[in-house]
């Protein structure tokens, strides 16, 4: 990646940081977004620091018992074992980072919060790399660098180690040597076996974390991964599937080198003579991995057992071998020089490309425009939309038909709240007209009008009008009015205004009924005026219905006019320029531009 691109990425990250700091200074970001925006901030500011950080992570990964720890010990050029090796069991159960230090010590990093373990892992890596000195999410325990301590913390299971379940990783600092890689700020990472029963590449398995995700956090931070296999433990389908899945899940995967270890072929020892099938295994692995990695895989071959025996000089050799010849024949020096050359030539590009890919991954994962800007805009628009829905509920042209329909019929499945009226039913049934006494007919009419023109039915009609559904979400009109603290003419509850207006009309007709309709049964029976009585009653009810509808129309017009006049003032409280929602929306719109510019630069 050229210097201009790197500078452009730095500038866009600085622009991002500037917007975040301005927002934090004014402290208006809505609570529901704070955690996610803080997470994005941590990731992108980490990327900014990574661009100028020269620490380079070289990890060795592979199946259990392929010689990963043996290779780490050789690469570190240490006189002491920095990573333990044992036969017949999973040796390394926690990731271990080996780096140069002025003081030889083993540091054990323990999480304070297992619920946020992934965040803690990255903060520990940041601390080790020197890009963040905060230790608020983890503890650091130091013990003397000696073999027993290395074995205790690297090889023990959680149930074998007191208070071991919170251990995230181990760091071993050893005295600086002439090692070119150490002097080039390279840190080595030894990892548990990818196919381990107890552990995976990310450490001892957590019952709450899927096996597939155990190693993602570590490989996201590694620049160069040496994928080690051996003659007796070549790449298997489980590891192939693991690598395939991890390349689907994370963007910032490391560069890989394939190293084949022939350490099982100890034919230089008197007692061993084993056939060498390493070329076939190496070629097969290369064929499997290249479609996953999408680039030609650099492959090497060493014999780690030869290298170790040649260095230690403690085994009895055949006459045709010497320790120096054995070490030279292991091809370890050739491989070591190739790794050194690769890192010398590609270190800066690997670091910058790692940052670039991690930014792409983070921005792709967070989906800022969709998950934040769109969500915030929807919240903003929702207030206006809901207020408009309230206005629509008092639009007589839109509500007239359904309200008249409900006034004309009794409560049914389509009218879930009773309005108290059934203004189309027969006041006097045909059967009662033909067979009832005059007295009973008159009493029935009085009862029906008393019910229609009662204070109770005024309450029922008011309740019906206030509890209509505003929208398909089932939001009740009265609840929405209460939420927005809406009052008629700023001082009267809308339900009280409706009730009082209806009560006035109904009271007026209650006073007119005796004047308009004579229900004296004796007089009516004497004059045989029952048909005239029923006609008058029906006309009176029709006149009441017409005036009730006119009254409702005027109520609706008055309320809607008042809602329109108060709209700007009311919404100012929720979406005005001084609200957190308005400021958050403006912030997201600006931040989205910054992130889109960043996307263009990193791609």
ZIBELSUL-V471139 format. One record per residue. RES is the residue in three letters. SS is DSSP state (H for helix, E for strand, L for the rest). OMEGA is omega in degrees with one decimal (NA if undefined). Layout:
BEGIN
res->{RES;RES}
ss->{SS;SS}
omega->{OMEGA;OMEGA}
END
This chain:
BEGIN
res->{UNK;UNK;UNK;UNK;UNK;UNK;UNK;UNK;UNK;UNK;UNK;UNK;UNK;UNK;UNK;UNK;UNK;UNK;UNK;UNK;UNK;UNK;UNK;UNK;UNK;UNK;UNK;UNK;UNK;UNK;UNK;UNK;UNK;UNK;UNK;UNK;UNK;UNK;UNK;UNK;UNK;UNK;UNK;UNK;UNK;UNK;UNK;UNK;UNK;UNK;UNK;UNK;UNK;UNK;UNK;UNK;UNK;UNK;UNK;UNK;UNK;UNK;UNK;UNK;UNK;UNK;UNK;UNK;UNK;UNK;UNK;UNK;UNK;UNK;UNK;UNK;UNK;UNK;UNK;UNK;UNK;UNK;UNK;UNK;UNK;UNK;UNK;UNK;UNK;UNK;UNK;UNK;UNK;UNK;UNK;UNK;UNK;UNK;UNK;UNK;UNK;UNK;UNK;UNK;UNK;UNK;UNK;UNK;UNK;UNK;UNK;UNK;UNK;UNK;UNK;UNK;UNK;UNK;UNK;UNK;UNK;UNK;UNK;UNK;UNK;UNK;UNK;UNK;UNK;UNK;UNK;UNK;UNK;UNK;UNK;UNK;UNK;UNK;UNK;UNK;UNK;UNK;UNK;UNK;UNK;UNK;UNK;UNK;UNK;UNK;UNK;UNK;UNK;UNK;UNK;UNK;UNK;UNK;UNK;UNK;UNK;UNK;UNK;UNK;UNK;UNK;UNK;UNK;UNK;UNK;UNK;UNK;UNK;UNK;UNK;UNK;UNK;UNK;UNK;UNK;UNK;UNK;UNK;UNK;UNK;UNK;UNK;UNK;UNK;UNK;UNK;UNK;UNK;UNK;UNK;UNK;UNK;UNK;UNK;UNK;UNK;UNK;UNK;UNK;UNK;UNK;UNK;UNK;UNK;UNK;UNK;UNK;UNK;UNK;UNK;UNK;UNK;UNK;UNK;UNK;UNK;UNK;UNK;UNK;UNK;UNK;UNK;UNK;UNK;UNK;UNK;UNK;UNK;UNK;UNK;UNK;UNK;UNK;UNK;UNK;UNK;UNK;UNK;UNK;UNK;UNK;UNK;UNK;UNK;UNK;UNK;UNK;UNK;UNK;UNK;UNK;UNK;UNK;UNK;UNK;UNK;UNK;UNK;UNK;UNK;UNK;UNK;UNK;UNK;UNK;UNK;UNK;UNK;UNK;UNK;UNK;UNK;UNK;UNK;UNK;UNK;UNK;UNK;UNK;UNK;UNK;UNK;UNK;UNK;UNK;UNK;UNK;UNK;UNK;UNK;UNK;UNK;UNK;UNK;UNK;UNK;UNK;UNK;UNK;UNK;UNK;UNK;UNK;UNK;UNK;UNK;UNK;UNK;UNK;UNK;UNK;UNK;UNK;UNK;UNK;UNK;UNK;UNK;UNK;UNK;UNK;UNK;UNK;UNK;UNK;UNK;UNK;UNK;UNK;UNK;UNK;UNK;UNK;UNK;UNK;UNK;UNK;UNK;UNK;UNK;UNK;UNK;UNK;UNK;UNK;UNK;UNK;UNK;UNK;UNK;UNK;UNK;UNK;UNK;UNK;UNK;UNK;UNK;UNK;UNK;UNK;UNK;UNK;UNK;UNK;UNK;UNK;UNK;UNK;UNK;UNK;UNK;UNK;UNK;UNK;UNK;UNK;UNK;UNK;UNK;UNK;UNK;UNK;UNK;UNK;UNK;UNK;UNK;UNK;UNK;UNK;UNK;UNK;UNK;UNK;UNK;UNK;UNK;UNK;UNK;UNK;UNK;UNK;UNK;UNK;UNK;UNK;UNK;UNK;UNK;UNK;UNK;UNK;UNK;UNK;UNK;UNK;UNK;UNK;UNK;UNK;UNK;UNK;UNK;UNK;UNK;UNK;UNK;UNK;UNK;UNK;UNK;UNK;UNK;UNK;UNK;UNK;UNK;UNK;UNK;UNK;UNK;UNK;UNK;UNK;UNK;UNK;UNK;UNK;UNK;UNK;UNK;UNK;UNK;UNK;UNK;UNK;UNK;UNK;UNK;UNK;UNK;UNK;UNK;UNK;UNK;UNK;UNK;UNK;UNK;UNK;UNK;UNK;UNK;UNK;UNK;UNK;UNK;UNK;UNK;UNK;UNK;UNK;UNK;UNK;UNK;UNK;UNK;UNK;UNK;UNK;UNK;UNK;UNK;UNK;UNK;UNK;UNK;UNK;UNK;UNK;UNK;UNK;UNK;UNK;UNK;UNK;UNK;UNK;UNK;UNK;UNK;UNK;UNK;UNK;UNK;UNK;UNK;UNK;UNK;UNK;UNK;UNK;UNK;UNK;UNK;UNK;UNK;UNK;UNK;UNK;UNK;UNK;UNK;UNK;UNK;UNK;UNK;UNK;UNK;UNK;UNK;UNK;UNK;UNK;UNK;UNK;UNK;UNK;UNK;UNK;UNK;UNK;UNK;UNK;UNK;UNK;UNK;UNK;UNK;UNK;UNK;UNK;UNK;UNK;UNK;UNK;UNK;UNK;UNK;UNK;UNK;UNK;UNK;UNK;UNK;UNK;UNK;UNK;UNK;UNK;UNK;UNK;UNK;UNK;UNK;UNK;UNK;UNK;UNK;UNK;UNK;UNK;UNK;UNK;UNK;UNK;UNK}
ss->{L;L;H;H;H;H;H;H;H;H;H;H;H;H;H;H;H;H;H;H;H;H;H;H;H;H;L;L;L;L;H;H;H;H;H;H;H;H;H;H;H;H;H;H;H;H;H;H;H;H;H;H;L;L;L;E;E;E;E;E;E;E;L;L;L;L;L;H;H;H;H;H;H;H;H;H;L;L;L;L;L;L;L;L;L;L;L;L;L;L;L;L;L;L;L;E;E;E;E;E;L;L;L;L;E;E;E;E;E;E;E;L;L;H;H;H;H;H;H;H;H;H;H;H;H;H;H;H;H;L;L;L;L;L;L;L;L;E;E;E;E;E;E;E;L;L;H;H;H;H;H;H;H;H;H;L;L;H;H;H;L;L;L;L;L;L;E;E;E;E;E;E;E;E;L;L;L;L;L;H;H;H;H;L;L;E;E;E;E;E;L;L;L;L;L;L;L;L;E;E;L;L;E;E;L;L;L;L;L;L;H;H;H;L;L;H;H;H;H;L;L;L;L;E;E;E;E;E;E;E;L;L;L;L;L;L;H;H;H;H;H;H;H;H;H;H;H;H;H;L;L;L;L;L;E;E;E;E;E;E;E;L;L;L;L;L;L;L;E;L;L;L;L;L;L;L;L;H;H;H;H;H;H;H;H;H;H;H;H;H;H;H;H;L;L;L;L;E;E;E;E;E;L;H;H;H;H;H;H;H;H;H;L;L;L;L;E;L;L;L;L;L;H;H;H;H;H;H;H;L;L;H;H;H;H;H;H;H;H;H;H;H;H;H;H;H;H;H;H;H;H;H;H;H;H;H;H;H;H;H;H;H;H;H;H;H;L;H;H;H;H;H;H;H;H;H;H;H;H;H;H;H;H;H;H;H;H;H;H;H;H;H;H;L;L;H;H;H;H;H;H;H;H;H;H;H;H;L;L;L;L;L;L;L;L;L;L;L;L;L;L;L;L;L;L;L;L;L;L;H;H;H;H;H;H;L;L;H;H;H;H;H;H;H;H;H;H;H;H;H;H;H;L;L;H;H;H;H;H;H;H;H;H;H;H;H;L;L;E;L;L;L;L;L;L;E;H;H;H;H;H;H;H;L;L;L;E;E;L;L;L;E;E;H;H;H;H;H;H;H;H;H;H;H;H;H;H;H;H;H;H;H;H;H;H;H;L;L;L;L;H;H;H;H;H;H;H;L;L;H;H;H;H;H;H;H;H;H;H;H;H;H;H;H;H;H;H;H;H;H;H;H;H;H;H;H;H;H;H;H;H;H;H;H;H;H;H;H;H;H;H;H;H;H;H;L;L;L;L;H;H;H;H;H;H;H;H;H;H;H;H;H;H;H;H;H;H;H;H;H;H;H;L}
omega->{-174.4;-174.8;-179.7;179.0;179.1;179.3;177.9;177.5;178.1;-178.5;179.6;176.9;175.3;177.4;176.1;-179.0;179.7;179.8;179.9;-178.6;178.4;179.1;-178.4;179.1;179.7;173.0;180.0;-175.4;-178.1;-171.5;-175.0;-179.8;-169.3;-176.5;-177.8;179.1;177.2;177.4;176.9;178.8;-179.2;-177.3;-176.1;175.6;172.4;178.7;179.1;179.3;-179.2;-178.9;-178.1;179.1;-173.9;177.5;-175.6;-178.9;173.6;-178.1;172.5;-179.8;179.7;178.9;173.8;174.6;174.4;179.4;-177.3;-178.8;177.1;179.0;178.9;-179.6;179.8;-179.1;-177.9;179.3;-177.8;176.2;178.6;174.3;176.7;174.1;-169.7;176.9;177.1;-179.0;168.0;178.3;173.9;-175.5;-177.5;-177.9;176.7;176.3;177.5;177.8;179.9;-179.5;178.4;179.3;178.9;-178.4;179.1;-174.4;173.4;177.9;178.6;-178.6;-177.2;179.8;173.6;-174.3;-178.7;180.0;-179.1;-169.5;-176.8;177.1;179.6;-179.6;-177.8;178.8;175.6;177.3;178.0;-179.8;-179.3;-179.7;178.5;179.4;176.0;-176.7;179.6;178.1;-175.5;-177.7;-179.1;175.4;173.7;176.2;179.7;174.1;-178.0;178.5;174.7;-171.0;-177.4;179.1;177.6;-179.9;-177.0;-173.6;-179.1;-170.2;-176.2;172.1;179.3;-178.4;177.0;-172.0;179.3;179.5;-177.3;-174.2;-178.7;179.9;179.9;176.5;-179.0;170.8;176.5;176.4;179.5;-177.4;178.6;177.6;175.7;-179.3;-177.0;-176.9;176.5;-177.8;177.5;176.4;176.9;172.2;-178.4;177.4;172.0;-173.8;171.2;-179.4;178.1;-177.1;-179.1;178.7;-176.0;-174.8;168.7;-174.3;-179.5;178.7;179.8;-174.1;175.8;-177.3;-179.4;-176.4;-177.6;-179.5;-176.4;-175.5;-175.8;-174.8;-177.1;-174.6;-176.7;-177.7;174.6;-174.6;-176.4;178.2;-179.4;178.4;174.2;179.8;-171.9;169.9;-179.6;-179.9;-178.0;-179.8;-179.9;178.0;177.9;-176.3;-179.8;179.7;177.0;178.3;-180.0;-178.9;179.5;-179.5;-177.7;177.7;174.2;-174.1;-175.1;-179.3;-170.6;177.3;-179.6;166.4;-177.6;165.1;176.1;177.9;178.3;-177.4;178.2;-169.5;179.5;-174.8;-177.8;-178.1;173.6;176.3;-175.3;-171.4;-173.7;173.8;-174.1;-180.0;-179.1;175.8;-172.4;-176.7;179.4;-178.9;-178.5;-179.6;179.5;179.4;178.9;-179.8;-178.6;-170.1;-172.9;176.0;179.4;-174.1;177.9;170.4;-179.0;-173.5;175.7;-177.7;177.3;178.0;173.9;172.1;-174.2;179.2;176.9;-178.4;-179.1;-179.5;178.8;179.4;-175.3;177.1;-178.4;179.7;178.4;-174.7;169.8;-174.7;-175.7;-177.5;167.2;-179.0;-179.9;178.5;179.7;-179.3;178.7;-177.1;-179.7;-178.4;-179.8;-178.9;178.2;180.0;-179.0;-180.0;179.3;176.9;179.4;-180.0;-179.0;-176.7;178.0;-177.5;-167.8;-173.1;-177.4;178.7;179.2;179.6;-178.2;179.1;176.2;178.5;-179.2;-178.6;179.0;177.1;177.5;-180.0;-178.8;-179.1;177.1;-177.6;-174.4;179.8;-170.0;-175.2;-177.3;-171.7;-175.2;-178.4;-179.1;180.0;180.0;178.1;177.9;177.1;-180.0;-177.7;-176.0;178.9;178.1;-179.0;-179.1;177.7;177.0;177.8;177.0;178.2;-179.7;179.9;176.1;173.0;-174.3;-179.7;180.0;-173.1;-172.9;-173.6;-176.5;-179.5;178.2;178.1;-179.3;176.1;-175.7;-175.9;177.0;-178.7;176.1;-175.4;179.4;179.6;-169.3;174.6;-177.7;176.6;176.1;-175.3;168.9;-167.0;175.6;179.5;176.4;177.5;177.1;-179.2;179.2;-178.7;178.6;179.1;-174.6;-170.3;-175.8;176.3;178.4;-179.4;-177.7;178.2;179.9;178.6;178.5;178.5;179.3;-179.8;-177.9;179.4;176.5;178.6;-177.6;-173.2;-177.4;174.3;-179.1;-179.7;174.3;177.1;-178.5;180.0;176.9;178.7;178.3;-178.1;-176.1;-175.7;173.3;178.1;179.4;-174.2;-178.3;178.9;177.5;179.0;-175.8;-176.1;-177.9;178.6;178.9;177.6;178.1;-178.7;-178.4;175.8;-176.6;173.6;179.2;-177.0;173.7;-176.9;-178.1;175.5;-176.4;-179.7;177.7;178.4;179.7;-177.6;-178.0;178.7;179.2;-178.7;177.9;180.0;-176.9;176.1;178.4;-178.3;175.9;177.2;-177.5;-167.7;-178.7;179.1;-174.8;-174.7;177.4;-178.3;174.6;-171.3;-178.9;-179.3;-178.2;179.8;-179.7;-177.6;-179.7;-177.1;-175.6;179.4;177.6;179.7;-178.7;178.4;179.1;-179.5;179.6;178.6;179.3;179.2;179.2;178.5;177.2;-179.5;-179.5;-179.3;175.9;178.9;177.4;178.7;178.8;177.9;-179.5;176.5;-178.7;-179.4;-179.8;-177.4;-179.0;176.8;-179.6;178.0;179.8;-179.4;-175.7;-171.9;-176.5;-178.9;-178.5;-176.2;178.4;-179.1;-174.1;-177.2;179.2;-174.7;-179.6;-177.6;176.9;-179.8;179.5;-178.8;177.8;178.8;178.1;178.6;179.8;178.9;178.5;-178.6;178.6;176.4;179.6;-177.9;176.7;175.5;178.4;177.7;-178.6;-178.5;-175.4;179.9;NA}
END
